[in-house]
């Protein structure tokens, strides 16, 4: 197993006033089972009527199809494991381009949602973007995704919308 180098960390306050550091580290092959588990959480919730064995196969195929799509669309993208202290809580996929940083995918595990981790992760990514000279972050979110509220709260503005997705961006300024 490769050793990881923390890309960045940011203190996060969660329930009970416990301070935790949010960090993102480059993906290694040992993260794959955790990423598949993250992807599976939603599928199992949406397709509870299928037998587990059949659902496992469908979920794995969908997950691999998503990875293939991301690799074709954004060949330079980097995948990161999101951690809070020692806990693996999510993943984020980022791509840099001429105009800034693009958030391709971000997933926080079900049991870690609504605890401030998504907000702190966005703050961390925004700081990282500024550190590498990017002044704009773009993303796309499904119209029915609750994360849209988070992006609104963090100052992301809608740039276009289709029936299924909303494109958003935020211009960054050094403080």
MOSUL-V272133 format. One record per helix or strand of 2 or more residues. SS is the DSSP state (hx for helix, st for strand). FROM is the first residue (numbers start at 0). LEN is the number of residues. If there is no record, write none. Layout:
ss: [SS:SS]
from: [FROM:FROM]
len: [LEN:LEN]
This chain:
ss: [st:hx:st:hx:hx:st:st:st:hx:hx:st:hx:st:st]
from: [5:14:17:28:51:77:86:99:109:116:135:146:156:164]
len: [9:3:9:18:22:7:11:9:3:15:7:7:5:7]
